[in-house]
Amino acid sequence: MGTFGHFIAENVDAIVDDFEAFARTAAPAATKLASDDLRDHAKVTLQAIAADMDTAQTTHEQHLKSIGDAEQRFSRVKETARMHAKHRFEQGFTLPEMFSEYRALRASVTIRWTAQLADSNRQDLFELTRFGEAVDEALTEAIGWYTRRLEDSRNLLIGVLAHDLRSPLSAVRMSADYLLRSDRLEHGELRAATRIASSSTRMVGYVSDLLDFTQTLLGAGLTIVRAPVDLTTVCQDVVDELQAAHPTATVKLEAGGNPCGQWDAARLSQMLSNLVANAINHGVPDRPVTVRVSEADGASVVEVQNEGEPIRPEQLPTLFQPLRQSTPVHQRRPGSSGMGLGLFIAREIAVAHGGTIDVASEADTGTTFTVRLPPG
């Protein structure tokens, strides 16, 4: 019988088969991944572990590794783990979901290793396996609880900070508006007051998104107050507002049918403002942003389309997840926070109304966000 590392290397494909089946049931985020995305990382990790196990080490080196202070010769496992963590973070995995993958790997290897041992050794290894499974179960629960508490504390802090910022920002905006209504400003002062007003308005929008973000993460959900709404009127108001805020852009509305329903007009305005502002910020500056409102199959439909570089396919699965944007700071357009909160809030508003929001992005047709709302 060869070494344990040799056994892993010889059976890596079969082990990864077992791992994939287990991981898709243990990690919900894994169900969204293509088979290659899920398997490749498992295979690379196993190969790194197998190579590490076939590397001779002294008792002192083993002790250093057990306390997380391995020397450079064992760094391949660490590097592989960092790469895996980076990809899983970008794919929207939670910490417990990512940890469950390692549980799946260990279980898959152990089961196959045990099956080829002599009967006299199987029971001893079975007991050791049961012990490892129990530790994994306890560790998974502890990580899940700790992560939830840590996230709740962080989100509460963000919510409190955003709430406290809203009042002074509103005061700044109101003061700038007051100055703009007066007739005593010279050209330079007028430009400064206009800049203060527009910047504070944008900051108030960021703060509102942060408050909604923390509210949803803390489990409260978005507040929806339903009343009769004409969706075309809401779209027209949003288009007029953003056209005024972005005078160099072109935003046009194409309306058809009579899309009306029981919705929250303020929330729909917030959703559409986020989508249209996103289209302006990421579209080609000299090409129009088009907002289309219509009816189809008993639902009201709003499409927001811009032209420009398409969204990369690998970004689409996590496009509506906050804090997942990978655009470097120097490449962001003015008015973009880079946090991805706008699209997250837009999706939450659509879902709160019982609707959906989808995106399609191609080089020849541009990028289109499509919102479908039931009558309510």
Helices and strands as residue ranges (DSSP letters): H 4-10, H 12-26, G 28-32, H 35-53, H 59-66, G 72-74, H 75-90, H 95-115, H 119-181, H 187-217, E 227-230, H 231-245, E 251-255, E 260-263, H 265-282, E 289-296, E 299-306, G 313-318, G 329-331, H 341-352, E 356-362, E 366-373
